[in-house]
Amino acid sequence: MAITHHAADQEFTTTRDGLTAELAYARPADGVIDFTHTFVDEGLRGQGVAEELARAGLDFARQEHLKVKTTCKFMAGFVKRHHAEYADILA
């Protein structure tokens, strides 16, 4: 699945079969990214789409040397479940 980063809109998105999913973020301070909202169309739920968006966002944060905050409940749970993998970039 192709995930696109729209820096101007501060979101990562993907589309499959006309359905969309997005991971929105904010940049509240220099060197910090806050993942604020995850949305997955009902027809895409349960297929791992949100997890793929989460990994894309977190990979971007690591690549850009950003510290990660997770205002979004889904993202907070995701990094908690995968804490060992992402501990180095968590704020």
PyMOL commands that set and color helices and strands:
alter all, ss='L'
color gray80, all
select helices_A, chain A and resi 7-9+42-44+49-63+73-81+83-89
alter helices_A, ss='H'
color red, helices_A
select strands_A, chain A and resi 4-6+11-16+19-29+32-40+67-70
alter strands_A, ss='S'
color yellow, strands_A
deselect
rebuild
show_as cartoon
